[in-house]
């Protein structure tokens, strides 16, 4: 774990309010980006709720001597993603029981179902290809395209040179594209 993150953890445990304030200053933008991405079809109030829940969960775990194994940044990002997914599940469940506008929803249902099935199928293939990647390529790819991290932040995380990280991103994109073409998801 980076020295900066170790200091942040100490601060959270000794002076929780100040420590969490520093955590929000440091990682709040990334937490917002992750929650916004997962909840992109929902209003900003739900995104804000997911962000707040993320900070609460982090405070509960980090202030109670919870041991972050390797990377605090990755733990924070994973917590944000999990909170956002929890909200996504919660609001999808509620929207299924909301009968307002049923007539509008029934129009073009078959097209929507096909589109959603296709999207989920393609998403599953993308996840399979990423799982097949070797480390650190998988971590680099996930940080870049799921957490929207800059190359500089990725360099600090995986401890490789910037041109090496950029090269691995290019190769990962080529591999993903080739696999999507092979599986019929993309057309040339």
N, C-alpha and C positions, 0 to 999 in steps of 0.2 A: 504494500500500500504506500502511496506517496506520502511524504512528510507533511505536506499541506493538509491532506485528508486526516492524518493522524492527529494533527493539531485541532482540526475542526471537531473530531470526535471527542477529544479531551474537553474542548470548550462546551460542547453540548452536554456533557456529563457534569461538568463543574458549574456552569452558568447556562442552564438550558435556554432561557429567553435570548440571550446574546448569541449563543451557539446556533440556534435555529434561525435567527435573523441572518447570520452569516451564511448558513446553508441555503436559505432562500435567495440571498444576494448572488451566491455562486451558481446555484443550480436551478433557480426559479424559471429562467428562460427555457431551459431544456425540459423541465417538468411541464410547462405550459405547451411547448411544441408537441410533446408526446401525447398529452391529454387531448389537445386540439386535433391531432392527427387521428387518434383512435375514435374520437367523438365528433368527427367532422360533419356529420349529418344532424347534429343536435345544436341547440342554441348555446350561447356563451355562458349562461347561468349554470348549465349542467357541466360544462367544461370547468368553470370556476369551482363547482362543488367537488369534482374529481381531483382538482389540484389541491384543494383544502384537505380532502381526505388523505391524499398522498402525504402531505406535510404532517398530519396527525399521526398516521401510521409510522412515518419515519421517526417522529419524536418519541412515540411509544417504544419502539424497538431500540433506537440508538441511545436513549437516555437510561435504559435499563441494562447496561453492560452487554447488550447483544453484540456478538463478535462478528464483524464483517470480515469474511475470509481473506479476500484479496483486493478487491477494487470497490471503493466506496461509490464512485461514479456509476459503475455498472449496477450496484445494489439500488441506488437512488432511481436510476432509469427503469429498472425492473419493477420497483415498487410503483412508480408512476404508471407504467404500462398496465400492471395488474389492477390498480385502482380504476383506471379508465375502462378497462375491460369489464370490471364489476359493474360500473355504471352503465355501460353499453348493454350488458345482459339485463340489468334491472329495467332499463327504459324500453328495451325491445319487448320484454315480458308485458309491461304496462301498455305498450302500443298495440299488442295483440288483443287486448281486451277493450280497447277504445273503439266504440262503434260509430263515432262521428265520421261522416264522410265515407261511409261504406260504398256508396254508389260510385264515387270517384275512384276508390281503390279497385273496384271490380273491373273497371275498364282496362283493357290491355293486360290483364293478369297473366295470360300465358306468355306474353313477351317479357314481362318482368321476371317471371319464374325462370324462363330460359336464360335470361341475362344474369340473374343471380346465381343460378346453377353454374353457368359458364365462369362467372367471376370467382366463385368458390373453388371450382375445379382448377382454374389457373393459379389461384392463390396457393392451393395445396401443392401444385407442381413446383412453384417458386420455393416454397418452404422445404420441399424434399431436396431440391437442388442445393439449397443453402446448407441443409444438414449434411449433405455429402461432401461439402468443402472441407479441406484440411484446415487446421489452425495454423497460423493466425488469420488466414484468409476469411474464414467464417466470421470471426469477431470484427475484422475490418469492414466486411460487407454489411453486417448488421448495424454497426455503429454509423456507417455512412448513410445507408438507405432506409433504416428503420428509425434511427434516433437522430438523423440529420446532423451528425457531428461533422465539423470541419476536418480537413486532412491534418491540420496542426494538432488538434485535440486527439485524433486517432494515433498520430505519431507518438504523442506523450503516453498514451494508454498502452500501446503494443511495443514500444521501445524499438522502433525501426526507423530508418531514414525516410524522409518525405518522398523522395522519388521511388523508393521501394514500395511504400504504401500506395502511391498513385498507380504504379505498375500492377500491383495486386488487384486494385479496384478495376482497372481496365481488363485484366485477364478474367476476373470474376464476372464482369458484365458480358464478355465474349462467351464464356462458358454457359452462363445463364441463357443468353440468346440462342446459342447452338442447341441447348437442351429444349428450349421452348419451340424452336423450329422442328426439332426431331419429333417432339410429342404432338405436333400439329396445333399448338397454341398460337403460334405466329406464322404468318405467310411471308415468303420472301418478296 
